[in-house]
Amino acid sequence: MQVSWGGPTERHLRALERFYERHPHARNEIFVDAASAAHFASTVEGLLTA
């Protein structure tokens, strides 16, 4: 998961490239930014209380 209030930057994308080199079977990345923070929080809360 990458969190950046303004959205992913070049630094985030480079970090993901390095991560996938070490973990090629990892699932897709999740970016949390200002536009998706509320949705992400409610989704996680729903998973934790289920």
mmCIF entry with sequence, helices, sheets and N, C-alpha, C, O atoms, coordinates in Angstrom:
data_MODEL
# 
_entry.id   MODEL 
# 
_entity.id                         1 
_entity.type                       polymer 
_entity.pdbx_number_of_molecules   1 
# 
_entity_poly.entity_id                      1 
_entity_poly.type                           'polypeptide(L)' 
_entity_poly.nstd_linkage                   no 
_entity_poly.nstd_monomer                   no 
_entity_poly.pdbx_seq_one_letter_code       MQVSWGGPTERHLRALERFYERHPHARNEIFVDAASAAHFASTVEGLLTA 
_entity_poly.pdbx_seq_one_letter_code_can   MQVSWGGPTERHLRALERFYERHPHARNEIFVDAASAAHFASTVEGLLTA 
_entity_poly.pdbx_strand_id                 A 
# 
loop_
_entity_poly_seq.entity_id 
_entity_poly_seq.num 
_entity_poly_seq.mon_id 
_entity_poly_seq.hetero 
1 1  MET n 
1 2  GLN n 
1 3  VAL n 
1 4  SER n 
1 5  TRP n 
1 6  GLY n 
1 7  GLY n 
1 8  PRO n 
1 9  THR n 
1 10 GLU n 
1 11 ARG n 
1 12 HIS n 
1 13 LEU n 
1 14 ARG n 
1 15 ALA n 
1 16 LEU n 
1 17 GLU n 
1 18 ARG n 
1 19 PHE n 
1 20 TYR n 
1 21 GLU n 
1 22 ARG n 
1 23 HIS n 
1 24 PRO n 
1 25 HIS n 
1 26 ALA n 
1 27 ARG n 
1 28 ASN n 
1 29 GLU n 
1 30 ILE n 
1 31 PHE n 
1 32 VAL n 
1 33 ASP n 
1 34 ALA n 
1 35 ALA n 
1 36 SER n 
1 37 ALA n 
1 38 ALA n 
1 39 HIS n 
1 40 PHE n 
1 41 ALA n 
1 42 SER n 
1 43 THR n 
1 44 VAL n 
1 45 GLU n 
1 46 GLY n 
1 47 LEU n 
1 48 LEU n 
1 49 THR n 
1 50 ALA n 
# 
_struct_asym.id          A 
_struct_asym.entity_id   1 
# 
loop_
_struct_conf.conf_type_id 
_struct_conf.id 
_struct_conf.pdbx_PDB_helix_id 
_struct_conf.beg_label_comp_id 
_struct_conf.beg_label_asym_id 
_struct_conf.beg_label_seq_id 
_struct_conf.pdbx_beg_PDB_ins_code 
_struct_conf.end_label_comp_id 
_struct_conf.end_label_asym_id 
_struct_conf.end_label_seq_id 
_struct_conf.pdbx_end_PDB_ins_code 
_struct_conf.beg_auth_comp_id 
_struct_conf.beg_auth_asym_id 
_struct_conf.beg_auth_seq_id 
_struct_conf.end_auth_comp_id 
_struct_conf.end_auth_asym_id 
_struct_conf.end_auth_seq_id 
_struct_conf.pdbx_PDB_helix_class 
_struct_conf.details 
_struct_conf.pdbx_PDB_helix_length 
HELX_P HELX_P1 AA1 GLU A 10 ? ARG A 22 ? GLU A 10 ARG A 22 1 ? 13 
HELX_P HELX_P2 AA2 ALA A 37 ? THR A 49 ? ALA A 37 THR A 49 1 ? 13 
# 
_struct_conf_type.id          HELX_P 
_struct_conf_type.criteria    ? 
_struct_conf_type.reference   ? 
# 
_struct_sheet.id               AA1 
_struct_sheet.type             ? 
_struct_sheet.number_strands   2 
_struct_sheet.details          ? 
# 
_struct_sheet_order.sheet_id     AA1 
_struct_sheet_order.range_id_1   1 
_struct_sheet_order.range_id_2   2 
_struct_sheet_order.offset       ? 
_struct_sheet_order.sense        parallel 
# 
loop_
_struct_sheet_range.sheet_id 
_struct_sheet_range.id 
_struct_sheet_range.beg_label_comp_id 
_struct_sheet_range.beg_label_asym_id 
_struct_sheet_range.beg_label_seq_id 
_struct_sheet_range.pdbx_beg_PDB_ins_code 
_struct_sheet_range.end_label_comp_id 
_struct_sheet_range.end_label_asym_id 
_struct_sheet_range.end_label_seq_id 
_struct_sheet_range.pdbx_end_PDB_ins_code 
_struct_sheet_range.beg_auth_comp_id 
_struct_sheet_range.beg_auth_asym_id 
_struct_sheet_range.beg_auth_seq_id 
_struct_sheet_range.end_auth_comp_id 
_struct_sheet_range.end_auth_asym_id 
_struct_sheet_range.end_auth_seq_id 
AA1 1 GLN A 2  ? VAL A 3  ? GLN A 2  VAL A 3  
AA1 2 PHE A 31 ? VAL A 32 ? PHE A 31 VAL A 32 
# 
loop_
_atom_site.group_PDB 
_atom_site.id 
_atom_site.type_symbol 
_atom_site.label_atom_id 
_atom_site.label_alt_id 
_atom_site.label_comp_id 
_atom_site.label_asym_id 
_atom_site.label_entity_id 
_atom_site.label_seq_id 
_atom_site.pdbx_PDB_ins_code 
_atom_site.Cartn_x 
_atom_site.Cartn_y 
_atom_site.Cartn_z 
_atom_site.occupancy 
_atom_site.B_iso_or_equiv 
_atom_site.pdbx_formal_charge 
_atom_site.auth_seq_id 
_atom_site.auth_comp_id 
_atom_site.auth_asym_id 
_atom_site.auth_atom_id 
_atom_site.pdbx_PDB_model_num 
ATOM 1   N N  . MET A 1 1  ? 0.850   -1.160  0.000  1.00 0.00 ? 1  MET A N  1 
ATOM 2   C CA . MET A 1 1  ? 0.000   0.000   0.000  1.00 0.00 ? 1  MET A CA 1 
ATOM 3   C C  . MET A 1 1  ? 0.899   1.227   0.000  1.00 0.00 ? 1  MET A C  1 
ATOM 4   O O  . MET A 1 1  ? 1.892   1.282   0.726  1.00 0.00 ? 1  MET A O  1 
ATOM 5   N N  . GLN A 1 2  ? 0.551   2.187   -0.802 1.00 0.00 ? 2  GLN A N  1 
ATOM 6   C CA . GLN A 1 2  ? 1.258   3.464   -0.853 1.00 0.00 ? 2  GLN A CA 1 
ATOM 7   C C  . GLN A 1 2  ? 0.267   4.552   -0.458 1.00 0.00 ? 2  GLN A C  1 
ATOM 8   O O  . GLN A 1 2  ? -0.845  4.607   -0.983 1.00 0.00 ? 2  GLN A O  1 
ATOM 9   N N  . VAL A 1 3  ? 0.669   5.409   0.461  1.00 0.00 ? 3  VAL A N  1 
ATOM 10  C CA . VAL A 1 3  ? -0.186  6.509   0.896  1.00 0.00 ? 3  VAL A CA 1 
ATOM 11  C C  . VAL A 1 3  ? 0.503   7.822   0.562  1.00 0.00 ? 3  VAL A C  1 
ATOM 12  O O  . VAL A 1 3  ? 1.642   8.058   0.965  1.00 0.00 ? 3  VAL A O  1 
ATOM 13  N N  . SER A 1 4  ? -0.187  8.660   -0.165 1.00 0.00 ? 4  SER A N  1 
ATOM 14  C CA . SER A 1 4  ? 0.324   9.984   -0.517 1.00 0.00 ? 4  SER A CA 1 
ATOM 15  C C  . SER A 1 4  ? -0.876  10.880  -0.754 1.00 0.00 ? 4  SER A C  1 
ATOM 16  O O  . SER A 1 4  ? -1.689  10.609  -1.638 1.00 0.00 ? 4  SER A O  1 
ATOM 17  N N  . TRP A 1 5  ? -0.991  11.928  0.014  1.00 0.00 ? 5  TRP A N  1 
ATOM 18  C CA . TRP A 1 5  ? -2.183  12.769  -0.064 1.00 0.00 ? 5  TRP A CA 1 
ATOM 19  C C  . TRP A 1 5  ? -2.403  13.326  -1.465 1.00 0.00 ? 5  TRP A C  1 
ATOM 20  O O  . TRP A 1 5  ? -3.546  13.506  -1.885 1.00 0.00 ? 5  TRP A O  1 
ATOM 21  N N  . GLY A 1 6  ? -1.336  13.598  -2.185 1.00 0.00 ? 6  GLY A N  1 
ATOM 22  C CA . GLY A 1 6  ? -1.470  14.163  -3.524 1.00 0.00 ? 6  GLY A CA 1 
ATOM 23  C C  . GLY A 1 6  ? -1.444  13.137  -4.645 1.00 0.00 ? 6  GLY A C  1 
ATOM 24  O O  . GLY A 1 6  ? -1.461  13.511  -5.818 1.00 0.00 ? 6  GLY A O  1 
ATOM 25  N N  . GLY A 1 7  ? -1.404  11.852  -4.311 1.00 0.00 ? 7  GLY A N  1 
ATOM 26  C CA . GLY A 1 7  ? -1.333  10.814  -5.329 1.00 0.00 ? 7  GLY A CA 1 
ATOM 27  C C  . GLY A 1 7  ? 0.082   10.291  -5.479 1.00 0.00 ? 7  GLY A C  1 
ATOM 28  O O  . GLY A 1 7  ? 1.021   10.877  -4.939 1.00 0.00 ? 7  GLY A O  1 
ATOM 29  N N  . PRO A 1 8  ? 0.247   9.192   -6.210 1.00 0.00 ? 8  PRO A N  1 
ATOM 30  C CA . PRO A 1 8  ? 1.568   8.576   -6.339 1.00 0.00 ? 8  PRO A CA 1 
ATOM 31  C C  . PRO A 1 8  ? 2.550   9.485   -7.077 1.00 0.00 ? 8  PRO A C  1 
ATOM 32  O O  . PRO A 1 8  ? 2.197   10.175  -8.034 1.00 0.00 ? 8  PRO A O  1 
ATOM 33  N N  . THR A 1 9  ? 3.776   9.459   -6.603 1.00 0.00 ? 9  THR A N  1 
ATOM 34  C CA . THR A 1 9  ? 4.843   10.235  -7.234 1.00 0.00 ? 9  THR A CA 1 
ATOM 35  C C  . THR A 1 9  ? 5.821   9.268   -7.891 1.00 0.00 ? 9  THR A C  1 
ATOM 36  O O  . THR A 1 9  ? 5.675   8.051   -7.786 1.00 0.00 ? 9  THR A O  1 
ATOM 37  N N  . GLU A 1 10 ? 6.800   9.816   -8.556 1.00 0.00 ? 10 GLU A N  1 
ATOM 38  C CA . GLU A 1 10 ? 7.831   8.987   -9.188 1.00 0.00 ? 10 GLU A CA 1 
ATOM 39  C C  . GLU A 1 10 ? 8.523   8.106   -8.149 1.00 0.00 ? 10 GLU A C  1 
ATOM 40  O O  . GLU A 1 10 ? 8.862   6.956   -8.430 1.00 0.00 ? 10 GLU A O  1 
ATOM 41  N N  . ARG A 1 11 ? 8.730   8.648   -6.951 1.00 0.00 ? 11 ARG A N  1 
ATOM 42  C CA . ARG A 1 11 ? 9.366   7.889   -5.870 1.00 0.00 ? 11 ARG A CA 1 
ATOM 43  C C  . ARG A 1 11 ? 8.533   6.655   -5.501 1.00 0.00 ? 11 ARG A C  1 
ATOM 44  O O  . ARG A 1 11 ? 9.084   5.579   -5.269 1.00 0.00 ? 11 ARG A O  1 
ATOM 45  N N  . HIS A 1 12 ? 7.208   6.814   -5.449 1.00 0.00 ? 12 HIS A N  1 
ATOM 46  C CA . HIS A 1 12 ? 6.339   5.678   -5.145 1.00 0.00 ? 12 HIS A CA 1 
ATOM 47  C C  . HIS A 1 12 ? 6.444   4.608   -6.228 1.00 0.00 ? 12 HIS A C  1 
ATOM 48  O O  . HIS A 1 12 ? 6.517   3.416   -5.930 1.00 0.00 ? 12 HIS A O  1 
ATOM 49  N N  . LEU A 1 13 ? 6.452   5.039   -7.466 1.00 0.00 ? 13 LEU A N  1 
ATOM 50  C CA . LEU A 1 13 ? 6.510   4.086   -8.575 1.00 0.00 ? 13 LEU A CA 1 
ATOM 51  C C  . LEU A 1 13 ? 7.837   3.328   -8.595 1.00 0.00 ? 13 LEU A C  1 
ATOM 52  O O  . LEU A 1 13 ? 7.859   2.134   -8.893 1.00 0.00 ? 13 LEU A O  1 
ATOM 53  N N  . ARG A 1 14 ? 8.939   4.006   -8.283 1.00 0.00 ? 14 ARG A N  1 
ATOM 54  C CA . ARG A 1 14 ? 10.239  3.323   -8.204 1.00 0.00 ? 14 ARG A CA 1 
ATOM 55  C C  . ARG A 1 14 ? 10.240  2.307   -7.065 1.00 0.00 ? 14 ARG A C  1 
ATOM 56  O O  . ARG A 1 14 ? 10.767  1.205   -7.215 1.00 0.00 ? 14 ARG A O  1 
ATOM 57  N N  . ALA A 1 15 ? 9.653   2.673   -5.931 1.00 0.00 ? 15 ALA A N  1 
ATOM 58  C CA . ALA A 1 15 ? 9.584   1.746   -4.799 1.00 0.00 ? 15 ALA A CA 1 
ATOM 59  C C  . ALA A 1 15 ? 8.767   0.512   -5.166 1.00 0.00 ? 15 ALA A C  1 
ATOM 60  O O  . ALA A 1 15 ? 9.118   -0.603  -4.781 1.00 0.00 ? 15 ALA A O  1 
ATOM 61  N N  . LEU A 1 16 ? 7.686   0.706   -5.906 1.00 0.00 ? 16 LEU A N  1 
ATOM 62  C CA . LEU A 1 16 ? 6.879   -0.434  -6.336 1.00 0.00 ? 16 LEU A CA 1 
ATOM 63  C C  . LEU A 1 16 ? 7.653   -1.341  -7.285 1.00 0.00 ? 16 LEU A C  1 
ATOM 64  O O  . LEU A 1 16 ? 7.550   -2.565  -7.196 1.00 0.00 ? 16 LEU A O  1 
ATOM 65  N N  . GLU A 1 17 ? 8.422   -0.752  -8.187 1.00 0.00 ? 17 GLU A N  1 
ATOM 66  C CA . GLU A 1 17 ? 9.236   -1.562  -9.097 1.00 0.00 ? 17 GLU A CA 1 
ATOM 67  C C  . GLU A 1 17 ? 10.195  -2.445  -8.312 1.00 0.00 ? 17 GLU A C  1 
ATOM 68  O O  . GLU A 1 17 ? 10.324  -3.635  -8.601 1.00 0.00 ? 17 GLU A O  1 
ATOM 69  N N  . ARG A 1 18 ? 10.866  -1.870  -7.323 1.00 0.00 ? 18 ARG A N  1 
ATOM 70  C CA . ARG A 1 18 ? 11.797  -2.651  -6.501 1.00 0.00 ? 18 ARG A CA 1 
ATOM 71  C C  . ARG A 1 18 ? 11.056  -3.728  -5.709 1.00 0.00 ? 18 ARG A C  1 
ATOM 72  O O  . ARG A 1 18 ? 11.547  -4.848  -5.569 1.00 0.00 ? 18 ARG A O  1 
ATOM 73  N N  . PHE A 1 19 ? 9.882   -3.389  -5.194 1.00 0.00 ? 19 PHE A N  1 
ATOM 74  C CA . PHE A 1 19 ? 9.095   -4.364  -4.441 1.00 0.00 ? 19 PHE A CA 1 
ATOM 75  C C  . PHE A 1 19 ? 8.721   -5.553  -5.321 1.00 0.00 ? 19 PHE A C  1 
ATOM 76  O O  . PHE A 1 19 ? 8.888   -6.703  -4.915 1.00 0.00 ? 19 PHE A O  1 
ATOM 77  N N  . TYR A 1 20 ? 8.216   -5.282  -6.524 1.00 0.00 ? 20 TYR A N  1 
ATOM 78  C CA . TYR A 1 20 ? 7.797   -6.370  -7.413 1.00 0.00 ? 20 TYR A CA 1 
ATOM 79  C C  . TYR A 1 20 ? 8.977   -7.199  -7.914 1.00 0.00 ? 20 TYR A C  1 
ATOM 80  O O  . TYR A 1 20 ? 8.809   -8.372  -8.246 1.00 0.00 ? 20 TYR A O  1 
ATOM 81  N N  . GLU A 1 21 ? 10.160  -6.609  -7.970 1.00 0.00 ? 21 GLU A N  1 
ATOM 82  C CA . GLU A 1 21 ? 11.345  -7.401  -8.319 1.00 0.00 ? 21 GLU A CA 1 
ATOM 83  C C  . GLU A 1 21 ? 11.598  -8.468  -7.259 1.00 0.00 ? 21 GLU A C  1 
ATOM 84  O O  . GLU A 1 21 ? 11.987  -9.590  -7.583 1.00 0.00 ? 21 GLU A O  1 
ATOM 85  N N  . ARG A 1 22 ? 11.380  -8.120  -6.003 1.00 0.00 ? 22 ARG A N  1 
ATOM 86  C CA . ARG A 1 22 ? 11.615  -9.062  -4.899 1.00 0.00 ? 22 ARG A CA 1 
ATOM 87  C C  . ARG A 1 22 ? 10.410  -9.956  -4.639 1.00 0.00 ? 22 ARG A C  1 
ATOM 88  O O  . ARG A 1 22 ? 10.563  -11.063 -4.123 1.00 0.00 ? 22 ARG A O  1 
ATOM 89  N N  . HIS A 1 23 ? 9.209   -9.487  -4.989 1.00 0.00 ? 23 HIS A N  1 
ATOM 90  C CA . HIS A 1 23 ? 7.974   -10.226 -4.711 1.00 0.00 ? 23 HIS A CA 1 
ATOM 91  C C  . HIS A 1 23 ? 7.111   -10.275 -5.976 1.00 0.00 ? 23 HIS A C  1 
ATOM 92  O O  . HIS A 1 23 ? 6.072   -9.618  -6.037 1.00 0.00 ? 23 HIS A O  1 
ATOM 93  N N  . PRO A 1 24 ? 7.527   -11.040 -6.978 1.00 0.00 ? 24 PRO A N  1 
ATOM 94  C CA . PRO A 1 24 ? 6.826   -11.021 -8.268 1.00 0.00 ? 24 PRO A CA 1 
ATOM 95  C C  . PRO A 1 24 ? 5.389   -11.543 -8.218 1.00 0.00 ? 24 PRO A C  1 
ATOM 96  O O  . PRO A 1 24 ? 4.608   -11.278 -9.132 1.00 0.00 ? 24 PRO A O  1 
ATOM 97  N N  . HIS A 1 25 ? 5.033   -12.275 -7.175 1.00 0.00 ? 25 HIS A N  1 
ATOM 98  C CA . HIS A 1 25 ? 3.676   -12.825 -7.094 1.00 0.00 ? 25 HIS A CA 1 
ATOM 99  C C  . HIS A 1 25 ? 2.757   -11.988 -6.211 1.00 0.00 ? 25 HIS A C  1 
ATOM 100 O O  . HIS A 1 25 ? 1.642   -12.408 -5.901 1.00 0.00 ? 25 HIS A O  1 
ATOM 101 N N  . ALA A 1 26 ? 3.216   -10.817 -5.807 1.00 0.00 ? 26 ALA A N  1 
ATOM 102 C CA . ALA A 1 26 ? 2.400   -9.941  -4.965 1.00 0.00 ? 26 ALA A CA 1 
ATOM 103 C C  . ALA A 1 26 ? 1.185   -9.453  -5.748 1.00 0.00 ? 26 ALA A C  1 
ATOM 104 O O  . ALA A 1 26 ? 1.194   -9.395  -6.977 1.00 0.00 ? 26 ALA A O  1 
ATOM 105 N N  . ARG A 1 27 ? 0.160   -9.110  -5.011 1.00 0.00 ? 27 ARG A N  1 
ATOM 106 C CA . ARG A 1 27 ? -1.057  -8.595  -5.634 1.00 0.00 ? 27 ARG A CA 1 
ATOM 107 C C  . ARG A 1 27 ? -0.845  -7.159  -6.109 1.00 0.00 ? 27 ARG A C  1 
ATOM 108 O O  . ARG A 1 27 ? 0.204   -6.559  -5.874 1.00 0.00 ? 27 ARG A O  1 
ATOM 109 N N  . ASN A 1 28 ? -1.849  -6.630  -6.771 1.00 0.00 ? 28 ASN A N  1 
ATOM 110 C CA . ASN A 1 28 ? -1.771  -5.262  -7.287 1.00 0.00 ? 28 ASN A CA 1 
ATOM 111 C C  . ASN A 1 28 ? -1.624  -4.255  -6.158 1.00 0.00 ? 28 ASN A C  1 
ATOM 112 O O  . ASN A 1 28 ? -2.097  -4.466  -5.042 1.00 0.00 ? 28 ASN A O  1 
ATOM 113 N N  . GLU A 1 29 ? -0.965  -3.171  -6.477 1.00 0.00 ? 29 GLU A N  1 
ATOM 114 C CA . GLU A 1 29 ? -0.757  -2.125  -5.489 1.00 0.00 ? 29 GLU A CA 1 
ATOM 115 C C  . GLU A 1 29 ? -2.055  -1.394  -5.168 1.00 0.00 ? 29 GLU A C  1 
ATOM 116 O O  . GLU A 1 29 ? -3.006  -1.409  -5.950 1.00 0.00 ? 29 GLU A O  1 
ATOM 117 N N  . ILE A 1 30 ? -2.075  -0.761  -4.013 1.00 0.00 ? 30 ILE A N  1 
ATOM 118 C CA . ILE A 1 30 ? -3.191  0.084   -3.598 1.00 0.00 ? 30 ILE A CA 1 
ATOM 119 C C  . ILE A 1 30 ? -2.617  1.457   -3.298 1.00 0.00 ? 30 ILE A C  1 
ATOM 120 O O  . ILE A 1 30 ? -1.703  1.589   -2.484 1.00 0.00 ? 30 ILE A O  1 
ATOM 121 N N  . PHE A 1 31 ? -3.148  2.471   -3.948 1.00 0.00 ? 31 PHE A N  1 
ATOM 122 C CA . PHE A 1 31 ? -2.757  3.841   -3.666 1.00 0.00 ? 31 PHE A CA 1 
ATOM 123 C C  . PHE A 1 31 ? -3.888  4.505   -2.893 1.00 0.00 ? 31 PHE A C  1 
ATOM 124 O O  . PHE A 1 31 ? -5.044  4.450   -3.312 1.00 0.00 ? 31 PHE A O  1 
ATOM 125 N N  . VAL A 1 32 ? -3.566  5.122   -1.788 1.00 0.00 ? 32 VAL A N  1 
ATOM 126 C CA . VAL A 1 32 ? -4.538  5.886   -1.016 1.00 0.00 ? 32 VAL A CA 1 
ATOM 127 C C  . VAL A 1 32 ? -4.131  7.346   -1.109 1.00 0.00 ? 32 VAL A C  1 
ATOM 128 O O  . VAL A 1 32 ? -3.017  7.720   -0.740 1.00 0.00 ? 32 VAL A O  1 
ATOM 129 N N  . ASP A 1 33 ? -5.054  8.170   -1.610 1.00 0.00 ? 33 ASP A N  1 
ATOM 130 C CA . ASP A 1 33 ? -4.787  9.600   -1.711 1.00 0.00 ? 33 ASP A CA 1 
ATOM 131 C C  . ASP A 1 33 ? -5.998  10.362  -1.190 1.00 0.00 ? 33 ASP A C  1 
ATOM 132 O O  . ASP A 1 33 ? -6.932  9.759   -0.660 1.00 0.00 ? 33 ASP A O  1 
ATOM 133 N N  . ALA A 1 34 ? -5.988  11.664  -1.335 1.00 0.00 ? 34 ALA A N  1 
ATOM 134 C CA . ALA A 1 34 ? -7.069  12.490  -0.802 1.00 0.00 ? 34 ALA A CA 1 
ATOM 135 C C  . ALA A 1 34 ? -8.431  12.064  -1.352 1.00 0.00 ? 34 ALA A C  1 
ATOM 136 O O  . ALA A 1 34 ? -9.426  12.083  -0.629 1.00 0.00 ? 34 ALA A O  1 
ATOM 137 N N  . ALA A 1 35 ? -8.476  11.684  -2.615 1.00 0.00 ? 35 ALA A N  1 
ATOM 138 C CA . ALA A 1 35 ? -9.742  11.323  -3.245 1.00 0.00 ? 35 ALA A CA 1 
ATOM 139 C C  . ALA A 1 35 ? -10.271 9.969   -2.783 1.00 0.00 ? 35 ALA A C  1 
ATOM 140 O O  . ALA A 1 35 ? -11.480 9.740   -2.810 1.00 0.00 ? 35 ALA A O  1 
ATOM 141 N N  . SER A 1 36 ? -9.388  9.071   -2.360 1.00 0.00 ? 36 SER A N  1 
ATOM 142 C CA . SER A 1 36 ? -9.830  7.720   -2.006 1.00 0.00 ? 36 SER A CA 1 
ATOM 143 C C  . SER A 1 36 ? -9.737  7.402   -0.517 1.00 0.00 ? 36 SER A C  1 
ATOM 144 O O  . SER A 1 36 ? -10.104 6.300   -0.110 1.00 0.00 ? 36 SER A O  1 
ATOM 145 N N  . ALA A 1 37 ? -9.259  8.327   0.303  1.00 0.00 ? 37 ALA A N  1 
ATOM 146 C CA . ALA A 1 37 ? -9.024  8.044   1.725  1.00 0.00 ? 37 ALA A CA 1 
ATOM 147 C C  . ALA A 1 37 ? -10.295 7.627   2.457  1.00 0.00 ? 37 ALA A C  1 
ATOM 148 O O  . ALA A 1 37 ? -10.270 6.647   3.201  1.00 0.00 ? 37 ALA A O  1 
ATOM 149 N N  . ALA A 1 38 ? -11.390 8.331   2.271  1.00 0.00 ? 38 ALA A N  1 
ATOM 150 C CA . ALA A 1 38 ? -12.632 8.008   2.980  1.00 0.00 ? 38 ALA A CA 1 
ATOM 151 C C  . ALA A 1 38 ? -13.153 6.635   2.565  1.00 0.00 ? 38 ALA A C  1 
ATOM 152 O O  . ALA A 1 38 ? -13.579 5.851   3.412  1.00 0.00 ? 38 ALA A O  1 
ATOM 153 N N  . HIS A 1 39 ? -13.122 6.345   1.277  1.00 0.00 ? 39 HIS A N  1 
ATOM 154 C CA . HIS A 1 39 ? -13.582 5.037   0.795  1.00 0.00 ? 39 HIS A CA 1 
ATOM 155 C C  . HIS A 1 39 ? -12.700 3.921   1.357  1.00 0.00 ? 39 HIS A C  1 
ATOM 156 O O  . HIS A 1 39 ? -13.207 2.893   1.806  1.00 0.00 ? 39 HIS A O  1 
ATOM 157 N N  . PHE A 1 40 ? -11.401 4.121   1.333  1.00 0.00 ? 40 PHE A N  1 
ATOM 158 C CA . PHE A 1 40 ? -10.480 3.115   1.850  1.00 0.00 ? 40 PHE A CA 1 
ATOM 159 C C  . PHE A 1 40 ? -10.729 2.877   3.334  1.00 0.00 ? 40 PHE A C  1 
ATOM 160 O O  . PHE A 1 40 ? -10.772 1.728   3.775  1.00 0.00 ? 40 PHE A O  1 
ATOM 161 N N  . ALA A 1 41 ? -10.892 3.940   4.105  1.00 0.00 ? 41 ALA A N  1 
ATOM 162 C CA . ALA A 1 41 ? -11.120 3.810   5.547  1.00 0.00 ? 41 ALA A CA 1 
ATOM 163 C C  . ALA A 1 41 ? -12.406 3.046   5.832  1.00 0.00 ? 41 ALA A C  1 
ATOM 164 O O  . ALA A 1 41 ? -12.427 2.195   6.721  1.00 0.00 ? 41 ALA A O  1 
ATOM 165 N N  . SER A 1 42 ? -13.472 3.328   5.102  1.00 0.00 ? 42 SER A N  1 
ATOM 166 C CA . SER A 1 42 ? -14.733 2.624   5.348  1.00 0.00 ? 42 SER A CA 1 
ATOM 167 C C  . SER A 1 42 ? -14.642 1.169   4.919  1.00 0.00 ? 42 SER A C  1 
ATOM 168 O O  . SER A 1 42 ? -15.253 0.305   5.549  1.00 0.00 ? 42 SER A O  1 
ATOM 169 N N  . THR A 1 43 ? -13.898 0.879   3.867  1.00 0.00 ? 43 THR A N  1 
ATOM 170 C CA . THR A 1 43 ? -13.713 -0.504  3.432  1.00 0.00 ? 43 THR A CA 1 
ATOM 171 C C  . THR A 1 43 ? -12.941 -1.295  4.475  1.00 0.00 ? 43 THR A C  1 
ATOM 172 O O  . THR A 1 43 ? -13.325 -2.412  4.821  1.00 0.00 ? 43 THR A O  1 
ATOM 173 N N  . VAL A 1 44 ? -11.858 -0.722  4.974  1.00 0.00 ? 44 VAL A N  1 
ATOM 174 C CA . VAL A 1 44 ? -11.058 -1.404  5.993  1.00 0.00 ? 44 VAL A CA 1 
ATOM 175 C C  . VAL A 1 44 ? -11.878 -1.595  7.263  1.00 0.00 ? 44 VAL A C  1 
ATOM 176 O O  . VAL A 1 44 ? -11.834 -2.664  7.872  1.00 0.00 ? 44 VAL A O  1 
ATOM 177 N N  . GLU A 1 45 ? -12.621 -0.578  7.667  1.00 0.00 ? 45 GLU A N  1 
ATOM 178 C CA . GLU A 1 45 ? -13.453 -0.693  8.866  1.00 0.00 ? 45 GLU A CA 1 
ATOM 179 C C  . GLU A 1 45 ? -14.469 -1.816  8.698  1.00 0.00 ? 45 GLU A C  1 
ATOM 180 O O  . GLU A 1 45 ? -14.704 -2.586  9.630  1.00 0.00 ? 45 GLU A O  1 
ATOM 181 N N  . GLY A 1 46 ? -15.068 -1.915  7.522  1.00 0.00 ? 46 GLY A N  1 
ATOM 182 C CA . GLY A 1 46 ? -16.024 -2.985  7.256  1.00 0.00 ? 46 GLY A CA 1 
ATOM 183 C C  . GLY A 1 46 ? -15.386 -4.359  7.331  1.00 0.00 ? 46 GLY A C  1 
ATOM 184 O O  . GLY A 1 46 ? -16.008 -5.302  7.820  1.00 0.00 ? 46 GLY A O  1 
ATOM 185 N N  . LEU A 1 47 ? -14.168 -4.488  6.860  1.00 0.00 ? 47 LEU A N  1 
ATOM 186 C CA . LEU A 1 47 ? -13.463 -5.768  6.925  1.00 0.00 ? 47 LEU A CA 1 
ATOM 187 C C  . LEU A 1 47 ? -13.118 -6.136  8.359  1.00 0.00 ? 47 LEU A C  1 
ATOM 188 O O  . LEU A 1 47 ? -13.181 -7.306  8.736  1.00 0.00 ? 47 LEU A O  1 
ATOM 189 N N  . LEU A 1 48 ? -12.754 -5.143  9.155  1.00 0.00 ? 48 LEU A N  1 
ATOM 190 C CA . LEU A 1 48 ? -12.348 -5.408  10.533 1.00 0.00 ? 48 LEU A CA 1 
ATOM 191 C C  . LEU A 1 48 ? -13.525 -5.739  11.436 1.00 0.00 ? 48 LEU A C  1 
ATOM 192 O O  . LEU A 1 48 ? -13.356 -6.427  12.442 1.00 0.00 ? 48 LEU A O  1 
ATOM 193 N N  . THR A 1 49 ? -14.716 -5.258  11.092 1.00 0.00 ? 49 THR A N  1 
ATOM 194 C CA . THR A 1 49 ? -15.883 -5.506  11.938 1.00 0.00 ? 49 THR A CA 1 
ATOM 195 C C  . THR A 1 49 ? -16.736 -6.658  11.429 1.00 0.00 ? 49 THR A C  1 
ATOM 196 O O  . THR A 1 49 ? -17.730 -7.015  12.063 1.00 0.00 ? 49 THR A O  1 
ATOM 197 N N  . ALA A 1 50 ? -16.371 -7.237  10.309 1.00 0.00 ? 50 ALA A N  1 
ATOM 198 C CA . ALA A 1 50 ? -17.154 -8.348  9.726  1.00 0.00 ? 50 ALA A CA 1 
ATOM 199 C C  . ALA A 1 50 ? -16.919 -9.637  10.488 1.00 0.00 ? 50 ALA A C  1 
ATOM 200 O O  . ALA A 1 50 ? -17.490 -10.671 10.142 1.00 0.00 ? 50 ALA A O  1 
# 
